Amino acid sequence: MKKVASHALGCKVNQYESEAIAELFAERGYEVVGIDEPADVYVINTCTVTNFGDKKSRQLIRKVKRQNPDAIVAAIGCYAQTQPEKIKEIEGVNLIVGTNKRSEIVDLVENYSAQQGTICTVGEILKDHSFEHLSIQKLEGRTRAYLKIQDGCSQFCTYCIIPYARGPVRSRSIDDIAKEVETLAKNGFKEVVLAGIHVASYGKDLEGTTLLDAIKRVHGVDGIERIRFSSIEPNFATEEFVSELAKLPKVCDHFHLSLQSGCNKTLKRMNRKYTAEQYIESAERLKKYFPNVAFTTDIIAGFPGETEEDFEESYKFAEKIGFSKIHAFPYSPKTGTPAAKMPDQVLNSVKNERTNRLISLSNRMADEFIEGFVGKTMPVLYEQEIAEGVYEGYTTNYIRVHSKSDKNLCNVIADTKIMSVEHETAEGRIV
């Protein structure tokens, strides 16, 4: 039996795609192994969101070729799409596929011969308007399943290469989504996360179909108890959208509400499609309909032209919102984006100092958020045993909870009293 390793760098969408590709190989009789193991085929799903992502992709390709010089190495994904010529320079790469035609990867591998050299199937992704069907049927050992429902992005933020790597918005059909969710439910999954490159754009390319329609369809699947989605932008959290969500009890009261900066001048330079004031309106709207709501977000520190005053404005804005978690990053210039050529690039030392301040703020706000639920009883979906008799799970608003139990709590929803807080984690007691 031939062996294949299918490995993703970067985002949850990449991870979903790599697991789907592993299933394609398994269906053809391959044994799926880890990326550090000897294999006959290595499929590297590359990342290009930062220059560091490019570097990691190149390093991993070289690493697996050293593990087995005779293996077929396929570089797929975002870096392969945007920089196929760079990947061709890496000795030993056999296939370069990009962000479409990945469903054909097994045939490409099996039809490959060494005499062909490096084969590149990368096409013009900006002209691609079809959603590539990749699905997962056999996820095991988990309670939460990610489900890719959308690909592509048409926002063109000035710091982001992804529209050039993933192409325009393409949406998966609702029937296809429902079919996979039904399979996941039969396999015992209680929670699904609807994911995409820009999931809030779901349905923009489908006549008369919206993200809300997809959520409602998933909500109707028996066995699924919780629904999350990876991220939304504030201008999508309209009164109609939020009020309809609130009628669906399986929708979790946790939203990753994208921010990037709380300063309007910086948002404008980023080409974000909202203002700080609109963000507050959306947050307040979600709080109105979801009383225990948690907000997580991303913030970039040290975007070109961000002054100390701009950063302070962004910092105080984040403090005002009261996030339960901030994913803070120093701005990283990405070759090929407008922001990389902007004047007034911020020193790395300043970017790192600002990032550390945001991380400290995030840590403090996370504990403050959880403290607001001490003494309350909440349903927790337990995911894994982290020590003997100690289980870890999450509330609907994404509070991490550790509880002791003599019973196996994996994949069980149990009412749990929040007793105390330490390091962004709640200590719970099963009731």
N, C-alpha and C positions, 0 to 999 in steps of 0.2 A: 504494500500500500504506500503510495507516495504521500509525502508530508507537505503541508502548506502552513505558512505563518502570515496572517493578515493583521496588520497593526496600524493604528491611527495615531497621528500627532494632532494636537489642537482640540477643536471644539467637540461638543456632544454629537453634532450632525456627522462629523467625520467618524466618530466612534460607532455610531449607528450604521453608517455605510460599510465600515470595515467588518462589523459583525455579520451584516447581510452578505458580504462577499465571502466570508468564511463559510457561511451556509451553502452558497453556490458551489464551492469546492467540495464540501462534505457530501452534497447530493451526487457528485460525480465520483465518490469513492475515496476522496482524499482524507487523510488524518490531519486534523487541525491541531497545531502545536503553538507554543509561545514563541515570541520574537527572538528570545535568547537561545532557542534550541536549534539543532541542525534541521534543515528543511530542504526540500527539493525546489520549492517555490516560496519567494518572499514578496508580499504585496504591501508596499509602504504607502499609506494614505497621507500625503504630505500636507504641511501647513505653511501659509505664507502671510499670515496676519501681521507679522513683524519680520524684520530682517533676521532676528534671532531664530524665528520659526524656520526660515529658509536654511539657516546654518544647521539646525538640528536635523532637518530633513536630509541634507547632504551627508551629515555624519552617520545617520542611521543606515542610509543606503550603502555607504562604504563598509560599515560594520558587518552587515549581513552578508555582503559579498566575501568578506574575509572569513566568515564562519563556514561558508561553503562556496568556494570559487566556481563550482559547477552548477550552482543553483540558477534558476531563472529569477531575475529580480525585476519586478514591475513597480515603477513609480507612478502613482496616480494622484489625483486630488489637486488642491489649489496651487501649490508651488509648481507642480508639473504643468498645470494649465497656463500659468503666467510666464514661466521661465523654462520652457522645454529645452532650449539651447544650452542653458546652464547645466541641466541634468545630463544632457548628452555628453558633456565634458567629463562626467564621472565614469571612470573605467568600470566596465562590467554591467552597466545597466542594459537590460534587454528590451524592456517595453516602457513606453511613456504614454500614459492614457489621458490624463487631464480629468475634467469634471463631468464628462459624459462618456458614453460607451463602456461604463464600468460594469454594466450588466453582461457584457460580452467577454469579460476578463478570462473566464475559464477557457473559452474557445481560443482566445488570443494566445494564451499560454500553451495550450495543447497543440496548436498549429505552428508554434514557433520552432525554428531551427537555428542553430548557432551560426550557420552560414549567412543568415539574413542581417547580422549585426544588430544595431539598435533600431527598433521599429517605433515610430511615433504616430499616434492616431489623433493628436490634439487638433481640434478644429476651432472655428470662430464661435466662442461661447456666447458672445453678445447677440448672435443671431438665432440662438437656440431657444425655442419657445415650448418645448415639450418636457414634461416631468418624467424623469427616468425612474422606472419602476425597480425599486430595491426594497425587499421586505424581510422581516425577521419572524421566524416561527418558533424557534426552539431556545429562547433565553431560559437559562436555568440558574437556580440558586439566588434569585433576587426577588424583591417585592415590588420594585418600581421599574417600569419599562419606559424607555424613550421611544417615541414614535415620530419619524420624520414625515411631516405633512406638506412641507413647502421648501422650495429651493430658490436661490437667486435673491438679488437685492437691487432696487432702482433708486436708492436714496443718495448715493454718491457723496457721502461725507468726505471732507477734504483730507482726512487722515487715513482713509480706509481703501484698501486695494480689492476688497472682496467683490464688489460689483464686476470687476474685470476678471476675477477668478471664477465666479459662479454664474455670471450672466444675469438676465432679467428675471423677474418674478415668475415662477412656475408653481402651480398648485396641484396637489394630489387629489384625485376624485374622492368625494365623500364615501361612495360605496366601497372603494378600495381601503380607505381609512377604517371604516366600520368592520370590514372583513378581518383586517389584522387585529383590531382591538378585540373582536370576538374570540380569535385564536388565543390572544394573550390572556383573556379572562378564563378560557378553558384550561390554560396552563397554570392557573392559580394566581395570576397577578391581580393585585387589588388597586394599584395606582398606575396611571399613565401620565407621561409628560409629553405634550404636543410640542414638537420642536421643529425649527426651521432656521434658515439663514436670516430671514426677517419675517418671523411667524405672523406678525400683525398684518402683513400684506397678503395673507392667505385669501384666495378667492378673487384677487384683483384681475386675474386673467380668466376667471370662470364667470360666465354670465349668470347673474342672479344668485351667486353663492358668496358667503362671507365666513369669516372665522367663527362667528357666533353659530352659524349653521353647523359647522363641523363639530363644535363643542357640544351642541345639543344632540347631535347624532351619537357621539361617543357616550354622552350622559345616559342614553337609553340602553346601553349594553349591560345586561345582567352580569353581576360579578365584579364589575369595576366599581370601586367605592370612592376613589379620589381622582380628580383631574387637575393637573397643573399645566401651564404652558411656559415655555422657556423665557420669553421676554416680550414686553410690549412697550411702545413709546407712549408718552402722555397724551398726544393728540388722538390716539386710538381709544382712550378711555372716556368716551362720550357718555352722556346721560343715558342714552338708549342702550348702549353696549353694557354699561355697568349695571343698570337696573335689571336687564335681562339675565345677566350672569348671576345676580343675587337670587334669582328664582330657581337656580339649579343647585341643589344641596351638595352635589358631589364636587363642585368647583371649590378648590381650596382658597382660603383667605390669605394667600401669600402671593405677591406680585413682584416680579423683577421688573421694575419700572426704570427704563434706561434714562440716565441723566447726562453723564460725561462732564458737565460743568454746570455750576449754579450761577454763572456770570453770563449775562446776555451778550456782552461784547465777545466773549470767547465762543459762546454757542453760535454766534453769527459767523465767526471765522471758521468754525468747524462745519458750517452748512447744515447744522441741525435744524429741524423743521418746527421748532417750538421755542417759546421763551420760558424764563424762570417763572413768570406769573402764570402761564398756562400749565406748567408742571404742578404748581401748588393747587390750582383748580382741580386738576385730575386726581391728585392725592386726596384732597378733601372729599371729592365725589366718591372715591373708593372707601374712604373712612365712613362715610354716611351709610353706605350699603353693607359694608363688612366691618362691624364694630371692633373685632379683634385683629384687624388686618396688619400684616407685616409687609414692609417694603424693603427689598434689597436693590442694589444698583451698582453701576460701574462709574468711576470718576477717573478722568485722565488728569494727572498733575503735570504742570509745566508745558502746556501746549504752546506753540510758537506765539510770542507776543503777550503771553500771560504775565502781567505784572504782579508784584506782591499784593497790591490792592485788589486786583482781579481774583487772585487766589483766596484772599481773606473773604471776599464776597461769596465765593463758591463754598468755602469751608463753613461759613455761618449759615448759608442756605441749607447745606446738608444737615447741620445741627438742628435747624428749625424743622425740617421734615421729620427727623427722628427715625432714621433707617435702622433696621435690625441687623444689617450687614452692608458694608461698602467694600466692593472689590476695587481697590485703588491701584493705579498703574502709573509709572512715570511715562510721559510721552516718548514714544520710540519712532523716529523718522522712518517711514516706509518708502523705499525707492519706487518711483512711479506715481506717487500721490502728490497733489498740490501742496499739502502742508509741509512736505519734506523740503520744498523750495522756498517756503515763506521766510521773510526776514525775522530778525529778533528771536532766533532759536535760544532756548533757555539752557543754561549750564546744567550738566548732569548732576553736579553736587546740589544745585537748587531743586531740581526735579526730585531727587531722592529725598531731600529734607521735607519737601511738601508731601510726598507720598507717605513718608513715615508719620507725619502729623495726621494724615487722613486715616491711616491704619490704627493709630492710637484712638482717634475719635470713634472709629468703627468698633473697636474692642469695648470702649466705654458704653456706647449706645446699645450694643448687643446685650450686655449684662443688664442695663437699665430696662430694656424692652422685656426681657424674660422676668425680671423682678416684678413687673406689673401683673404677672400671672401666678405668683407664689400664693399657695393656698387654694387655688382653683383646680377643679377636676376637668381634664381634657382628654379626648380620644387620641391615642398614640398608636401609630402603625409601626410595630417593631420589626426591624430589618435584619438584625444580626446579633449573635452572642459575642460580646467583646471580651468577656472574662467568664470564668465558671459561674453560672447563675446570674450574670449581669447582661442585660439586653439593651441595645440602643435602637431608638426609633424617633419618629418625628410627629409633631402635632400637625394639624391642617395648616397652621400659620408658620410652619417650618422651624419650630423650636426643637432643638436636639435634646432628647431625654434619655437618661440612663436609669434603669430600674432593675431591682433584684426580683427574681422569681424562681420557684422550684419547678415551674412548668416551662415547657419550650414555648417561647413567645414569638418565634420567627414567623413573619407573615401573619401576625395576629393583631387586630385592632382591640386595644384594651383601655378602659377608662383609667386614667392615671392622675393622681393628685400631685401637683407641682410643689415640692417641699423646699428647695433651695436652689441657688445659682452659683456656679463656679466656672470661670473661663468659658463663657458662651455656651454652657451646657447646664441643663436643669437636672436635678436629682428628683426622681419621681417615686411614687409608691402606688402600686396597683390597688385599686379599690373594688 
